[in-house]
Amino acid sequence: MKELISRTLERFHKSQSGAVALLCLASLLILFMCALIMYDASLVIRGKTDAHMAADTAAYSQASVEARSMNMIAFANVGKRTIVGIHNMYYFQYPMYLIWWLGQCSKCCCGWYCGCWTECFNCFGNLIDGSPIMEAIDWASFLGNDDLEQNLEDLDTFQDDLREYAAYWGVGEAMVRGVRNGANMITNFPAPDNSEYGPLPLERGNPSESCLTPTPLADNPVTLVTLIEWYANFQDLKDRSTSSPNIASEGPAERVNIAYSFLACPLMTPDEGAPFFNAADSNSSEHMLQRSNYVWSYKHTPDNDGILRNNYMFMSKEYTPPSNVTMPKTGIWSIARSEFYFPPSNKPDTILFDGAHDMWMFHPGWYGKIRPTTLPREEPPVDHDEMFDESLELGRDMAQGQFFIFAVDNFDFMGFQNDIRYMQRNVTPAMKGMVDNGGEDRHITDGMSR
Protein backbone atom coordinates (compact mmCIF):
# COMPACT_ATOMS: atom_id res chain seq x y z
CA MET A 1 0.00 0.00 0.00
CA LYS A 2 2.81 2.35 0.85
CA GLU A 3 4.50 1.60 -2.43
CA LEU A 4 1.27 2.35 -4.36
CA ILE A 5 0.89 5.74 -2.68
CA SER A 6 4.56 6.52 -3.24
CA ARG A 7 4.41 5.64 -6.93
CA THR A 8 1.21 7.72 -7.37
CA LEU A 9 2.77 10.80 -5.76
CA GLU A 10 5.92 10.35 -7.81
CA ARG A 11 3.87 10.13 -11.00
CA PHE A 12 1.96 13.33 -10.09
CA HIS A 13 5.22 15.05 -9.35
CA LYS A 14 6.75 14.09 -12.66
CA SER A 15 3.71 15.16 -14.74
CA GLN A 16 3.01 18.34 -12.60
CA SER A 17 -0.56 17.19 -12.18
CA GLY A 18 -0.44 18.39 -8.59
CA ALA A 19 0.03 21.97 -9.75
CA VAL A 20 -2.98 21.64 -12.02
CA ALA A 21 -5.03 20.29 -9.15
CA LEU A 22 -4.00 23.16 -6.92
CA LEU A 23 -4.85 25.62 -9.71
CA CYS A 24 -8.29 24.06 -10.03
CA LEU A 25 -8.80 24.34 -6.30
CA ALA A 26 -7.71 27.99 -6.39
CA SER A 27 -10.12 28.69 -9.27
CA LEU A 28 -12.96 27.09 -7.38
CA LEU A 29 -12.07 29.16 -4.35
CA ILE A 30 -12.09 32.37 -6.44
CA LEU A 31 -15.45 31.47 -7.97
CA PHE A 32 -16.82 30.74 -4.53
CA MET A 33 -15.59 34.11 -3.24
CA CYS A 34 -17.13 35.87 -6.26
CA ALA A 35 -20.39 34.09 -5.57
CA LEU A 36 -20.28 35.26 -1.97
CA ILE A 37 -19.59 38.83 -3.09
CA MET A 38 -22.45 38.69 -5.60
CA TYR A 39 -24.76 37.30 -2.94
CA ASP A 40 -23.80 40.03 -0.48
CA ALA A 41 -24.20 42.64 -3.21
CA SER A 42 -27.64 41.26 -4.04
CA LEU A 43 -28.69 41.80 -0.43
CA VAL A 44 -27.66 45.44 -0.63
CA ILE A 45 -29.26 45.87 -4.06
CA ARG A 46 -32.46 44.25 -2.84
CA GLY A 47 -32.57 46.63 0.10
CA LYS A 48 -31.92 49.60 -2.17
CA THR A 49 -34.59 48.42 -4.60
CA ASP A 50 -37.10 48.02 -1.78
CA ALA A 51 -36.29 51.47 -0.44
CA HIS A 52 -36.57 53.07 -3.87
CA MET A 53 -39.79 51.23 -4.72
CA ALA A 54 -41.26 52.39 -1.42
CA ALA A 55 -40.21 55.99 -2.11
CA ASP A 56 -41.81 55.92 -5.58
CA THR A 57 -45.00 54.36 -4.25
CA ALA A 58 -45.26 56.85 -1.40
CA ALA A 59 -44.56 59.83 -3.65
CA TYR A 60 -47.08 58.72 -6.27
CA SER A 61 -49.73 58.07 -3.62
CA GLN A 62 -49.20 61.51 -2.12
CA ALA A 63 -49.47 63.23 -5.51
CA SER A 64 -52.59 61.21 -6.35
CA VAL A 65 -54.29 62.33 -3.14
CA GLU A 66 -53.43 65.95 -3.89
CA ALA A 67 -54.67 65.60 -7.48
CA ARG A 68 -57.90 64.11 -6.16
CA SER A 69 -58.25 67.09 -3.83
CA MET A 70 -57.73 69.49 -6.74
CA ASN A 71 -60.45 67.67 -8.68
CA MET A 72 -62.82 67.86 -5.72
CA ILE A 73 -62.19 71.60 -5.47
CA ALA A 74 -62.86 71.92 -9.21
CA PHE A 75 -66.16 70.07 -8.70
CA ALA A 76 -67.01 72.56 -5.95
CA ASN A 77 -66.24 75.39 -8.39
CA VAL A 78 -68.78 73.89 -10.76
CA GLY A 79 -71.25 73.75 -7.88
CA LYS A 80 -70.66 77.42 -7.10
CA ARG A 81 -71.17 78.47 -10.69
CA THR A 82 -74.29 76.34 -11.04
CA ILE A 83 -75.82 77.75 -7.84
CA VAL A 84 -75.01 81.31 -8.85
CA GLY A 85 -76.31 80.84 -12.39
CA ILE A 86 -79.57 79.14 -11.44
CA HIS A 87 -80.31 81.58 -8.60
CA ASN A 88 -79.50 84.55 -10.79
CA MET A 89 -81.88 83.20 -13.41
CA TYR A 90 -84.70 82.97 -10.87
CA TYR A 91 -83.93 86.42 -9.47
CA PHE A 92 -84.51 88.09 -12.82
CA GLN A 93 -86.82 85.74 -14.68
CA TYR A 94 -90.05 87.18 -13.23
CA PRO A 95 -88.98 90.88 -13.33
CA MET A 96 -88.06 90.49 -17.00
CA TYR A 97 -91.35 88.73 -17.66
CA LEU A 98 -93.25 91.49 -15.86
CA ILE A 99 -91.48 94.16 -17.93
CA TRP A 100 -92.46 92.30 -21.07
CA TRP A 101 -96.10 91.88 -19.97
CA LEU A 102 -96.50 95.54 -18.97
CA GLY A 103 -94.98 96.52 -22.31
CA GLN A 104 -97.56 94.39 -24.09
CA CYS A 105 -100.37 96.02 -22.12
CA SER A 106 -99.04 99.52 -22.77
CA LYS A 107 -99.25 98.89 -26.51
CA CYS A 108 -102.86 97.74 -26.32
CA CYS A 109 -104.99 100.78 -27.32
CA CYS A 110 -108.68 101.41 -26.49
CA GLY A 111 -111.46 102.49 -28.82
CA TRP A 112 -113.36 101.17 -31.80
CA TYR A 113 -110.10 100.40 -33.64
CA CYS A 114 -106.93 98.90 -32.33
CA GLY A 115 -103.96 98.01 -34.50
CA CYS A 116 -102.01 96.09 -31.86
CA TRP A 117 -104.17 93.02 -31.55
CA THR A 118 -101.21 90.75 -30.78
CA GLU A 119 -100.10 92.89 -27.83
CA CYS A 120 -103.67 93.06 -26.53
CA PHE A 121 -104.10 89.32 -26.76
CA ASN A 122 -100.77 88.80 -24.94
CA CYS A 123 -101.76 91.28 -22.23
CA PHE A 124 -105.24 89.94 -21.52
CA GLY A 125 -104.30 86.34 -22.21
CA ASN A 126 -101.66 86.36 -19.48
CA LEU A 127 -103.97 88.30 -17.16
CA ILE A 128 -106.82 85.83 -17.63
CA ASP A 129 -104.38 82.94 -17.07
CA GLY A 130 -103.25 84.59 -13.87
CA SER A 131 -99.56 84.26 -14.70
CA PRO A 132 -98.50 87.73 -13.46
CA ILE A 133 -100.10 87.15 -10.06
CA MET A 134 -99.20 83.50 -9.57
CA GLU A 135 -95.63 84.00 -10.71
CA ALA A 136 -95.30 87.03 -8.43
CA ILE A 137 -96.31 84.90 -5.45
CA ASP A 138 -93.89 82.16 -6.48
CA TRP A 139 -91.09 84.68 -7.00
CA ALA A 140 -91.67 86.31 -3.61
CA SER A 141 -91.66 82.89 -1.97
CA PHE A 142 -88.37 82.06 -3.67
CA LEU A 143 -86.76 85.28 -2.46
CA GLY A 144 -88.02 84.69 1.07
CA ASN A 145 -86.60 81.17 1.23
CA ASP A 146 -83.44 81.78 -0.76
CA ASP A 147 -80.40 80.03 0.71
CA LEU A 148 -77.90 81.10 -1.93
CA GLU A 149 -75.38 82.56 0.49
CA GLN A 150 -75.52 79.58 2.86
CA ASN A 151 -74.95 77.13 0.01
CA LEU A 152 -71.98 79.11 -1.24
CA GLU A 153 -70.56 79.40 2.28
CA ASP A 154 -70.75 75.63 2.69
CA LEU A 155 -68.92 75.01 -0.58
CA ASP A 156 -66.35 77.70 0.21
CA THR A 157 -65.66 76.21 3.64
CA PHE A 158 -65.27 72.77 2.08
CA GLN A 159 -62.74 74.11 -0.45
CA ASP A 160 -60.80 76.11 2.11
CA ASP A 161 -60.58 73.17 4.53
CA LEU A 162 -59.57 70.74 1.79
CA ARG A 163 -56.82 73.09 0.62
CA GLU A 164 -55.20 72.84 4.07
CA TYR A 165 -56.17 69.26 4.86
CA ALA A 166 -54.94 67.73 1.58
CA ALA A 167 -51.29 68.04 2.68
CA TYR A 168 -51.91 65.99 5.85
CA TRP A 169 -54.04 63.52 3.93
CA GLY A 170 -51.24 63.10 1.39
CA VAL A 171 -48.54 62.55 4.03
CA GLY A 172 -50.66 59.93 5.78
CA GLU A 173 -51.32 58.11 2.51
CA ALA A 174 -47.62 58.26 1.59
CA MET A 175 -46.59 56.79 4.95
CA VAL A 176 -49.02 53.87 4.73
CA ARG A 177 -48.24 53.04 1.10
CA GLY A 178 -44.50 53.40 1.56
CA VAL A 179 -44.31 51.16 4.61
CA ARG A 180 -46.53 48.55 2.98
CA ASN A 181 -44.08 48.44 0.08
CA GLY A 182 -40.94 47.76 2.08
CA ALA A 183 -39.82 50.96 3.81
CA ASN A 184 -39.55 51.36 7.55
CA MET A 185 -39.92 55.13 7.49
CA ILE A 186 -41.37 57.70 5.08
CA THR A 187 -40.93 61.43 5.40
CA ASN A 188 -41.33 64.25 2.96
CA PHE A 189 -40.90 67.88 1.98
CA PRO A 190 -42.76 70.17 2.15
CA ALA A 191 -44.16 69.45 5.57
CA PRO A 192 -47.94 69.94 5.82
CA ASP A 193 -47.51 72.94 8.12
CA ASN A 194 -45.14 74.71 5.71
CA SER A 195 -47.17 77.83 4.97
CA GLU A 196 -45.38 78.52 1.67
CA TYR A 197 -45.23 75.07 0.07
CA GLY A 198 -47.41 72.80 2.22
CA PRO A 199 -51.05 73.61 1.33
CA LEU A 200 -52.40 73.28 -2.18
CA PRO A 201 -51.38 76.34 -4.27
CA LEU A 202 -54.91 77.73 -4.52
CA GLU A 203 -56.28 81.25 -4.27
CA ARG A 204 -59.76 82.69 -4.46
CA GLY A 205 -60.73 84.40 -7.67
CA ASN A 206 -63.33 87.09 -8.18
CA PRO A 207 -66.97 86.34 -7.33
CA SER A 208 -67.92 87.46 -10.83
CA GLU A 209 -66.07 84.41 -12.20
CA SER A 210 -68.92 82.28 -10.89
CA CYS A 211 -71.33 84.21 -13.10
CA LEU A 212 -72.04 83.08 -16.61
CA THR A 213 -70.53 86.14 -18.22
CA PRO A 214 -66.74 85.55 -17.94
CA THR A 215 -66.75 82.63 -20.33
CA PRO A 216 -68.73 82.13 -23.53
CA LEU A 217 -70.76 79.03 -24.23
CA ALA A 218 -67.76 77.24 -25.77
CA ASP A 219 -65.73 77.80 -22.60
CA ASN A 220 -68.23 76.78 -19.97
CA PRO A 221 -70.47 73.71 -20.29
CA VAL A 222 -72.47 74.91 -17.27
CA THR A 223 -73.58 77.89 -19.36
CA LEU A 224 -75.41 75.55 -21.72
CA VAL A 225 -77.18 73.78 -18.86
CA THR A 226 -78.27 77.07 -17.34
CA LEU A 227 -79.54 78.43 -20.64
CA ILE A 228 -81.56 75.26 -21.20
CA GLU A 229 -83.09 75.70 -17.75
CA TRP A 230 -83.73 79.36 -18.53
CA TYR A 231 -85.62 78.65 -21.74
CA ALA A 232 -87.49 75.73 -20.20
CA ASN A 233 -88.95 78.00 -17.54
CA PHE A 234 -89.89 80.67 -20.03
CA GLN A 235 -91.39 78.06 -22.31
CA ASP A 236 -93.55 76.93 -19.41
CA LEU A 237 -94.80 80.49 -18.97
CA LYS A 238 -95.47 80.72 -22.68
CA ASP A 239 -97.42 77.47 -22.75
CA ARG A 240 -99.52 78.56 -19.81
CA SER A 241 -100.26 81.93 -21.41
CA THR A 242 -101.31 80.48 -24.75
CA SER A 243 -103.03 77.23 -23.84
CA SER A 244 -105.92 78.48 -21.72
CA PRO A 245 -107.25 81.56 -23.57
CA ASN A 246 -105.59 80.52 -26.81
CA ILE A 247 -105.24 84.14 -27.86
CA ALA A 248 -101.59 85.00 -27.09
CA SER A 249 -99.36 84.34 -30.06
CA GLU A 250 -96.06 85.35 -28.42
CA GLY A 251 -94.65 84.40 -25.07
CA PRO A 252 -92.00 86.18 -23.03
CA ALA A 253 -89.20 83.91 -24.25
CA GLU A 254 -89.11 85.75 -27.56
CA ARG A 255 -88.83 89.18 -25.96
CA VAL A 256 -86.66 88.85 -22.85
CA ASN A 257 -82.96 89.45 -23.40
CA ILE A 258 -80.85 87.00 -21.46
CA ALA A 259 -78.14 89.62 -21.10
CA TYR A 260 -80.32 91.47 -18.57
CA SER A 261 -79.70 88.76 -16.04
CA PHE A 262 -75.95 89.22 -16.35
CA LEU A 263 -76.02 92.85 -15.24
CA ALA A 264 -76.47 92.33 -11.51
CA CYS A 265 -74.75 88.95 -11.11
CA PRO A 266 -71.34 90.36 -10.07
CA LEU A 267 -73.12 92.63 -7.59
CA MET A 268 -75.32 89.92 -6.08
CA THR A 269 -72.78 87.10 -5.82
CA PRO A 270 -71.32 86.93 -2.26
CA ASP A 271 -67.58 86.77 -1.72
CA GLU A 272 -67.99 83.09 -0.81
CA GLY A 273 -69.09 82.46 -4.38
CA ALA A 274 -65.61 83.10 -5.76
CA PRO A 275 -64.06 80.00 -7.34
CA PHE A 276 -60.58 78.81 -6.36
CA PHE A 277 -57.89 78.90 -9.02
CA ASN A 278 -54.39 77.46 -9.32
CA ALA A 279 -51.86 80.08 -8.27
CA ALA A 280 -48.85 77.94 -9.32
CA ASP A 281 -49.55 77.66 -13.03
CA SER A 282 -46.12 78.35 -14.55
CA ASN A 283 -43.03 76.18 -15.05
CA SER A 284 -40.85 78.22 -12.73
CA SER A 285 -38.92 76.34 -10.06
CA GLU A 286 -40.98 78.06 -7.38
CA HIS A 287 -44.30 76.95 -8.86
CA MET A 288 -43.07 73.44 -9.62
CA LEU A 289 -42.05 73.02 -5.99
CA GLN A 290 -45.52 74.16 -4.88
CA ARG A 291 -47.04 71.46 -7.07
CA SER A 292 -44.65 68.65 -6.09
CA ASN A 293 -43.31 66.63 -3.16
CA TYR A 294 -39.93 65.18 -2.20
CA VAL A 295 -40.20 61.84 -0.41
CA TRP A 296 -37.41 60.08 1.49
CA SER A 297 -37.72 56.42 2.37
CA TYR A 298 -35.62 54.56 4.93
CA LYS A 299 -35.07 50.79 4.90
CA HIS A 300 -33.80 49.20 8.13
CA THR A 301 -30.99 46.79 7.16
CA PRO A 302 -29.14 45.72 10.32
CA ASP A 303 -26.85 43.38 8.35
CA ASN A 304 -25.13 46.46 6.94
CA ASP A 305 -23.64 47.01 10.36
CA GLY A 306 -23.04 43.34 11.01
CA ILE A 307 -22.11 40.58 8.59
CA LEU A 308 -21.84 42.73 5.48
CA ARG A 309 -19.70 45.36 7.15
CA ASN A 310 -17.42 42.80 8.75
CA ASN A 311 -16.93 41.01 5.44
CA TYR A 312 -15.61 44.07 3.61
CA MET A 313 -14.48 46.51 6.29
CA PHE A 314 -10.91 47.69 6.66
CA MET A 315 -9.03 45.73 9.28
CA SER A 316 -8.92 47.85 12.40
CA LYS A 317 -5.31 46.90 13.10
CA GLU A 318 -4.14 48.59 9.92
CA TYR A 319 -6.58 51.47 9.48
CA THR A 320 -9.69 52.76 11.23
CA PRO A 321 -11.59 55.21 8.97
CA PRO A 322 -13.45 58.13 10.53
CA SER A 323 -17.19 57.63 10.82
CA ASN A 324 -17.99 60.48 8.43
CA VAL A 325 -16.59 58.58 5.43
CA THR A 326 -18.14 55.20 6.14
CA MET A 327 -21.38 53.90 4.71
CA PRO A 328 -24.69 54.43 6.57
CA LYS A 329 -24.67 52.32 9.64
CA THR A 330 -27.88 50.31 9.71
CA GLY A 331 -30.11 51.46 6.86
CA ILE A 332 -30.59 52.51 3.26
CA TRP A 333 -32.08 55.78 2.04
CA SER A 334 -33.83 56.60 -1.21
CA ILE A 335 -35.53 59.68 -2.63
CA ALA A 336 -38.37 60.24 -5.08
CA ARG A 337 -40.32 63.23 -6.32
CA SER A 338 -43.90 63.48 -7.55
CA GLU A 339 -46.31 66.18 -8.65
CA PHE A 340 -49.97 66.75 -9.38
CA TYR A 341 -50.47 67.87 -12.95
CA PHE A 342 -53.19 69.17 -15.26
CA PRO A 343 -52.30 68.12 -18.82
CA PRO A 344 -53.45 70.41 -21.63
CA SER A 345 -55.16 67.44 -23.28
CA ASN A 346 -57.61 67.27 -20.35
CA LYS A 347 -58.80 70.83 -20.92
CA PRO A 348 -61.50 71.74 -23.45
CA ASP A 349 -60.58 74.28 -26.09
CA THR A 350 -61.14 77.80 -24.82
CA ILE A 351 -61.46 81.16 -26.48
CA LEU A 352 -60.91 83.95 -23.99
CA PHE A 353 -58.91 82.75 -21.02
CA ASP A 354 -55.60 81.03 -20.50
CA GLY A 355 -53.32 80.36 -17.55
CA ALA A 356 -54.43 80.22 -13.93
CA HIS A 357 -58.01 81.30 -14.71
CA ASP A 358 -58.43 78.88 -17.56
CA MET A 359 -61.03 76.15 -17.88
CA TRP A 360 -59.32 73.91 -15.27
CA MET A 361 -61.25 75.85 -12.62
CA PHE A 362 -64.41 74.04 -13.69
CA HIS A 363 -62.97 70.82 -15.10
CA PRO A 364 -61.60 68.01 -12.86
CA GLY A 365 -58.70 66.80 -14.97
CA TRP A 366 -55.82 66.64 -12.45
CA TYR A 367 -53.75 63.52 -11.86
CA GLY A 368 -50.59 62.55 -9.97
CA LYS A 369 -47.33 61.33 -11.47
CA ILE A 370 -43.70 60.55 -10.66
CA ARG A 371 -41.23 63.06 -12.03
CA PRO A 372 -37.41 63.39 -12.08
CA THR A 373 -35.77 64.77 -8.98
CA THR A 374 -34.56 67.75 -11.00
CA LEU A 375 -35.44 68.75 -14.56
CA PRO A 376 -32.92 70.34 -16.94
CA ARG A 377 -32.28 73.98 -16.06
CA GLU A 378 -34.34 73.65 -12.89
CA GLU A 379 -32.85 75.05 -9.70
CA PRO A 380 -34.94 74.22 -6.63
CA PRO A 381 -35.68 77.36 -4.58
CA VAL A 382 -34.93 75.39 -1.39
CA ASP A 383 -31.66 73.49 -0.96
CA HIS A 384 -31.84 69.75 -0.38
CA ASP A 385 -30.21 69.94 3.04
CA GLU A 386 -32.87 72.43 4.16
CA MET A 387 -35.59 70.17 2.73
CA PHE A 388 -34.24 67.15 4.58
CA ASP A 389 -33.86 69.04 7.85
CA GLU A 390 -37.45 70.29 7.65
CA SER A 391 -38.75 66.83 6.84
CA LEU A 392 -37.04 65.48 9.95
CA GLU A 393 -39.05 67.80 12.19
CA LEU A 394 -42.01 65.64 11.32
CA GLY A 395 -40.10 62.54 10.29
CA ARG A 396 -38.37 61.76 13.59
CA ASP A 397 -41.61 61.51 15.53
CA MET A 398 -43.39 59.76 12.69
CA ALA A 399 -40.50 57.33 12.33
CA GLN A 400 -40.69 56.10 15.90
CA GLY A 401 -44.44 55.70 15.58
CA GLN A 402 -44.05 53.80 12.32
CA PHE A 403 -41.42 51.49 13.78
CA PHE A 404 -43.69 50.61 16.68
CA ILE A 405 -46.91 50.44 14.65
CA PHE A 406 -45.45 48.22 11.97
CA ALA A 407 -43.42 46.15 14.45
CA VAL A 408 -39.86 46.42 13.15
CA ASP A 409 -37.87 43.72 14.92
CA ASN A 410 -34.53 44.52 16.56
CA PHE A 411 -34.66 48.13 15.52
CA ASP A 412 -31.49 50.05 16.34
CA PHE A 413 -32.51 53.61 17.26
CA MET A 414 -28.91 54.69 17.73
CA GLY A 415 -28.06 53.38 14.30
CA PHE A 416 -31.07 55.23 12.90
CA GLN A 417 -29.81 58.47 14.43
CA ASN A 418 -26.38 57.82 12.94
CA ASP A 419 -27.97 57.33 9.52
CA ILE A 420 -29.77 60.65 9.86
CA ARG A 421 -26.53 62.41 10.80
CA TYR A 422 -24.84 60.77 7.83
CA MET A 423 -27.50 62.19 5.50
CA GLN A 424 -27.27 65.63 7.10
CA ARG A 425 -23.49 65.76 7.12
CA ASN A 426 -22.50 64.01 3.91
CA VAL A 427 -25.32 63.53 1.43
CA THR A 428 -27.76 66.43 1.37
CA PRO A 429 -25.12 69.20 1.60
CA ALA A 430 -23.59 67.78 -1.58
CA MET A 431 -26.95 67.98 -3.39
CA LYS A 432 -27.01 71.73 -3.93
CA GLY A 433 -25.48 74.18 -6.33
CA MET A 434 -25.05 74.48 -10.08
CA VAL A 435 -22.35 73.00 -12.30
CA ASP A 436 -21.10 73.99 -15.73
CA ASN A 437 -22.19 71.42 -18.28
CA GLY A 438 -20.65 72.43 -21.59
CA GLY A 439 -21.46 76.10 -21.15
CA GLU A 440 -24.88 75.39 -19.65
CA ASP A 441 -25.49 75.68 -15.92
CA ARG A 442 -27.32 72.66 -14.55
CA HIS A 443 -28.25 71.73 -11.03
CA ILE A 444 -25.95 69.18 -9.46
CA THR A 445 -28.85 66.77 -8.97
CA ASP A 446 -29.88 66.92 -12.64
CA GLY A 447 -29.71 63.31 -13.80
CA MET A 448 -28.83 62.11 -10.32
CA SER A 449 -29.29 58.43 -9.70
CA ARG A 450 -31.68 57.88 -6.86
Summary of the structure (lengths in Angstrom):
residues: 450
radius of gyration: 37.1
end to end distance: 66.3
largest distance: 157.1
contacts: 1372
relative contact order: 0.14
helix: 61%
strand: 10%
